[in-house]
Amino acid sequence: MYLGITPSVTCNNSSRNEFSLIPDKNPLVEFVEELPAGRSSLCYCSLLCGIIRGALEMVHLAADVTFLQNRLKGDSVTEIGITFLKKLGKEKYRWKK
């Protein structure tokens, strides 16, 4: 929503705790022309995984968020995999008086 993209959602897991987001475009790709030589493992788009993970933690959900496919690495689409781990307790976020 904040990046101006609407991803499609796919869920192929029978336990319904894993799904993938496939954005139609990746706004971060527009700022990267080519990965530097010797830095093929660098993932500029990891920022998006951190944003999603942080947003889920704000609503008390722990999740593993990783890139499954990335257009910058030559894949046909950008795909972000999300696996829900557990619901976090509210006591972790309470202010100490």
Buried (B, 14 or more C-beta within 10 A) or exposed (E): EEEEBEBEEEEEEEEEEBBBBBBEBBEBBEEEEEBEEEEEEEBBBBEBBEEBBEEBBEEEBEBEBEBBBBBBBEEEBBBBBBEBEEEBEEEEEEEEE
